[in-house]
């Protein structure tokens, strides 16, 4: 259990849980070779991306896998399930007691942190030996929401006072605005999206939302030097009506300032269900939509060493599926780059973020401006 989460007891047997079953895909090696071919300018297949239907033909589980898993679930009375277009995920709802019988070893407990509450199993689960070859992993049991680091402010009154006491220059500035970013990357007012096929998206997690009115005001304040749009074209998922989140607002405002005048979508993955994993929910959306923006920017990550090998390999396969369709996915590298895993009395090791460490995404980060 990560630090900061408080145990609030075991849930009652009838408490509903939502589990995600990642079904074994038949030939991921073929998919990997195809991704290399469509991504290599020297290949005759370069740029010949696949449709969602063609990806489905590559990765959909065998009839034996589908039959074995469905028979297993139905044998425990689990009937409330939904799949995706590629047929390689099942999302199922069931009482906690049923999930514990289905996955021996699992015990569902509630954990709280501030206003947030999740239901997870602190103990490992098992699947019957005859199912092991058909299931990569089951989501909704172990992984806690990824921590968000505090975003430092460009200026505050206390900092100004300290600078004055040290004899330094204290002056208010707004930090890194869109015009500063565009200037640093040699972008002019003419560097905006003009092709009608241009499209981009960002993803929001864990009750992080943006507001269209805030975006319009931001563009009015900071977008006068370049052509831009002031509204998101489509929100996929449930958009909250409460206070806008700082990170969600920045993600939307800055992708629409650097990728200016480009059609933009927002994927909103709130994680409202206590056993839901929002990142998995986003991956399932990619596997279920035939038409998607070409570029996706995601500020999300877990410590790589906190994840199982089965989970890492399967997420890599999901990212390969996106690459085969011609999608570019950008992940934040994390505020500390690779980070550090401190070992008491031993040798410290690097601690990279995932999916930033995946070979099938473009990782972005490490840029800092001093007093722009």
N, C-alpha and C positions, 0 to 999 in steps of 0.2 A: 504494500500500500504506500503510495507516495507521501512524502511529508506534507502536513497541513490538513489531511483528510481525517475526520473523526469518525470512529465507528459508532453507528447508531442502532445496532442490533440486527438480528436476523429478520428478514421479511416474513410475513405470514404466508402459509402455503398457497393461498389463492392469489397472491400478488402477481399481476401480469408482468411478464418479461418478454422482450423481443430479441430474438437471436438471429444471426445471419450465418447461414451455412454456405461455405465456399466449396463448391463441388469440383472434383478433380477434372482438369482439362486434359484431353488426350495427347496432344503433340505440341508442347510449348516450344520445343526446339525448332520446329518448322516455322512457327510464328517469329521467333528471334531471327532466323535467317531472312525471312521476308522483310522484317523491319530494317535490317542492315541493307538489303537491296534497294528498298524505296528511299532510303536516306543517303545513299552513296552516289555522288554525281558521276562516278565512273561506271555505274551499273546501268544496263539497258532498262531496268525497272525503276530507275530514279524518278520520283514524283508520281508514280502510278499507284496512288493510294487506294485503299479498299473501302468499300461501303460497309455499313454495319452488318448487313446480311452476309457479306463475304467473310467478315471477321467471325460471325457466328458459325459459319461452316468450319472454320479452323479450330474453334475452342469449345464448341458445345460438348457437354459430357456425353459419354457413350450411353446407349440405351440401358446397358447393364447398370451403370452408375445411377442414372435417373430412377430406375426401377428399385434398386436396392435402398436408396435414400428415402424415397417416397414410402416404400413398404415399412421401413424402420419408423418413420415419423407417424404414419397412420396406425401402426401397431401400438403406439403410445397415446393415441387419441388426438394427435396434432393434425388439424385440418385447416387452420387459418394461416395459409402461406401464400406468398406472391413471389413470382420469378422475374427475371429480366429478359430482354430480347435475346441475349446470348445463352440463356438457360443455365449459366454456370454459377448462379447465386440463388439461394432461397432465403426469404425473410419470413420468419414464422413467429406468431404470438401464442403464448401458452402460459398457464399458471407456473409459478416458481417450483411447486412440488413436481409437476410434470417434467420440467427441465432438469431437475435433480435426478429423477429416475432415468431420463433419457441419457444424461451425461454423468455417470457415476463419479463421485468425488467432488462434484460442484456443490457449493452451498451459497445461497444468495443472501447477501447482507447489504444494508444501506450504509452509505458513507456521506457525510456532509462537510461542506467547506463554505463558510459564509452563507450565502443564499442558495447555493447550489447543492443538489442532492443527486447521487447516482446509486444504482444497484449493481454490485459486482460480486464475483466469487473470489475470496482470498485464497482458495485452494484450487489445485489443478483438476481438470476434468479428464475423463477418458471416453473413448468411443468403443463400441464392441469391435473385436478383432476383425470381423468380417466386413466392417464399414471403413476400416482404416485406409484402404486403398481407394476409397471413393470420396473422402472428405479431406480437404487441405487443412481447414481450421474452422472453428466456430467463433464468431464474433459476438460481443455483447457480454462477455464474462470477465475479462481481466483488465483490458486497457482503460486507464483513467483519462479524462480530458487533458490534453496537453496544456502545460502552464503557459501563461502569457506574461512576458516580462514587462515591467513598467516602462512606459515611453517617457524619456526625459523631456522636459519642457525647454523651449528655446530661451526663456527668460522668466524670472520671477523676482519679486521685490527683495526677498532675502538675499538672493545671489547678487543683486545690484549693490546692496548694502555691504556685503563682504568685499566686493571689488573696490568700493570707495574706501573702505578701511585699509585695504592693501595699497591704496594709491593708484589702482588700475583705472582704466577707462570704463565707465558704466554707461551703456547705451542700449536702448531698446531696439531689437530687431525681430523679425518674424520668422527667423530660421530659414530653412530650405523651402522656398516657394517654387511654384512651377517655372517661373521665369528664370530662376537660378539654375534649376536642373536643365532646362532647355539650353541655356547659355553654356553650361559646363560640357554638355554633349554636342555642342556646335549645331544646335537646331535653330533654324530661322522660322519666321512666321509662315513660310511656305511649306515647312515640313509637317504636314498634316495629312490625314487619310483622305484620299480622293477616290479610290476604286470602290465601287459599290459592294464588292465581295469582301472587303476588309471587315474583320470582326474580332472581338476580344471579350474576355470574361474574367471575373475574379470570384473567389469563393469565400463565404463567410461562415463561421462556425460558432456554436455555443452562445446563442442569444446575442450575437453581434449583428447590428443592423445599421443601415444607412437611411437617411431621409432624402427624398427627392428635393424638398425645399432647401435643405442645407447644401446640396450639390449645386443647385441653381445659384444660391447666394455666393458660394465659393467661386464659381466660374465668373460671376459678375465682378467679384473683387480681384481675381488673379488671372483671368483668361482674356484680358483685353488685347494682348499682343499676339494672339494666334487664333485661328479658326477653331471652333470647338462645338461640342454638343453639351446641353445642360440637363439632359434627362437620360436615365438608363432605359434602354429599349425594352428589356424584358427581365423580370425577376422570376427565377425558377425556385420554387419552394415557398415557405411561409415567411413573410416579412413582418416583423413585430411592429407594434405601434408605440412602444415606449421610447425612452430616451435613446438617441442614436449612440452607437458605440464609437469610441475614438479610433480604434484600429480599422473597423469596417468603413468608417467615413474616409479615413486617409487612403485606404486601398482604392476605393471608387474614385475619389477626387484626383488622385495622382496617376492612375492608369488612364483616366480620361484627359489628363493634361499632357502626358508624354505621348500616349497613343491618341492624339487629339483628332477630333472629328471622325472617330471610328465607332461603328455600332457596338454597343457594350451591353453585355448581360451580367447579371449578378446571380450566383447560386447561393441560396440562403439555406444553410443546414443547421437548424437551431439545436438539434439534440434534445427535443422536448421530452422524449421518453427516457426514463431513468436508466434503462439498460441499452439505449441506442448509442452507437458510436458514429458521430457526425461525419468523420472522414470516410468511413466505409459507406455511409449513405451517399456521399458525393461520388465515390467510385461507382456505385450502382447506377447513379444517374447517367454517368458517361456510357455505361453498358446498355442503356435503355433508350437513348435518344438518337435518332438517325440523323438529325441536323443539329450541329453544334458550332459555336464560334471556333475560329482557327487557333487562337492563342488564349491560354488560361494562365492566370497569375494567382498563386496560392501562398498565403503567409501562414503556413502550418507546418509543424514538425514534432516528432518524438525523438528522444534519445535512442539512437540505433541499438544500443546494447540492452534496452528494456524490452525489445521485441523478439518474438520467436523467429527462428529461421523459416518456418513454414509461412508465417505471416509476411516476412520480408520478400520471400520468393514469389508469393502470390500477388502482392502489391506490384512488384516488378512486372509480372505478367499483365496486370491490368494497365500499367503504364505503356507496355508494349502494344497492347490493343489500341490504345489512343494514338501511339506513334504510327501504327500501320494505317490509320485513317487520316494521317496528315496533320494531326493536332500537335501543337507545340505547347508544352506545359512548363511553366517557370515556377520554381519553388524558392522560398527564402532560405538562405544559408544559415540563418540564426544570428543573433546579435554578437555572438562570440566566435564566429567561424566554426572550427571543429570542436571547440570547447575542450574541457579537461575533466577527466574522471579521476578524482583524487582517491588514492588507495592508502589508508592509514598504515604507516610503517612499510610501505612498498613503493614500487615505481608507479608514478602517475602515467596515465595513458590518454591518448586523444579520445574525444567523445563526440563523434559526428552526429548530425541530425539526419533523420530519415523522414520523408523520401528525398531530401536534398542530396543524399549520398547515392541515390539510384543512378545507374548509367543511362536511364531512359528519360531523364528530365534535364532541363537547363537550370542550374543553380545560380542564383543571383544574390549578391550581398557584399559586405566588406567595404562599401564606399562611405567615406565620412568627409564632411566639409567643415573646416575650422573657421568660425565667424564669417559666414558668407556675406 
